Amino acid sequence: MQLSEGKLIAPDGTAEPLEQAVSRVTKGPLEVYAEHIPQGLPPASMEKVYQG
């Protein structure tokens, strides 16, 4: 899944507005966590963050 221009976009290109997708999941607050690995770092970098 990708988030682009306020829409969730599936690998097959199907898109849905984020607000509509979230409303199907919950009518209350939604807590979101994001992780980012800067360009040039290996994918295992995030695992190392959680290992201390």
N, C-alpha and C positions, 0 to 999 in steps of 0.2 A: 504494500500500500504506500501511496505517496500523498502528501498534502500539497496542493497547488491551487492558488487563487481561491482559497476558501472551500475547496472541494477535496474529498477523499477520492483517489483514483486507483482502481484495481489494476493488476497487471494486464487484464484483457481490455483496458481502456474505459470500462464502465465507471462513471463518475456520479457522486452524490454530494450535495452540499453538506459541509461539516455539521451545521446546525441540525439538519434533518437526521443525519446518522446518529448524533449524540442523543437526540430526543427519543430515538428507538431504544437506546440502552438504559437511560435513566431520566427521571423527571426531576431529580435533585442535582446537587453539585457533582461535578466530575473532576477528579484530581488527576493530573497528567504529569508524568516524569519524562524528561528527554535526555538522551545521551548523545554526545558528539565526540567523534574521534577526529582530531585535526588531520588534514591532508599530510601524508608523509609518514604518519605513525602506523605501526602494524595493527591489525584487527585485535590482537591479544591485549592491546593497551587498556581497554576497558576492563577486562578481567583482572588485570593487575591493580586497578583502582580499588576494586572490591576485596582484593586479597590483602590490602594494606600495604 
